[in-house]
């Protein structure tokens, strides 16, 4: 299980390889005494790329289909406890119970540029056993894209399981961190609107969700010449359209579709 929280969508082990903004700064809690005259400090010239900005935000993953490794994130409760999954219920009639959990995908990119970046499913990073109007469920859809170690599918047409059996089957499948395909798309919402509307919804005063924009080609053209030259054609920063005082928020890549390895070819 990764320590990356679902609400930190771009946090990944390899953000440093994705164009700067590295998170590999040493911990200040370290107790190790380092010799200030270590020859690695005093004698070896550093190969610093002085034209790069160490404070630049990493470039979001471009919209496309990737091979990825699926992982269970589970759910972090308010008291800090982490559980593999939990029961919840719909907030509108008909009130229906279901199980849900958080999952993530770690991108496999042989070029190295985006390798190891963690992405989360759209709509909150959760998958659930709740039946949608077309009788699909996000848990069953993810499972249908995975195969067991012996090559057999987890899901067969017409199979009937309780919600508990579905969530247990998902946990069983994710235990091996299986590979599959994921299609990612930039998703933007105003951070301030999101916070305000979440507070109102939690207080039962509104059922509104913030305006969201999906797809990198709906973002402003990248003005930075260096970034354009590197193939980064869009700028993930966009201003709030509802209230200019909310200023700019940033798009994050989200999983909008799961694919089997066979569909990836
Ligand atoms: Zn806003």
Boltz pocket constraint, residues with backbone or C-beta under 6 A from the ligand:
constraints:
  - pocket:
      binder: B
      contacts: [[A, 190], [A, 191], [A, 192], [A, 193], [A, 194], [A, 240], [A, 241], [A, 242], [A, 243], [A, 246]]
      max_distance: 6.0
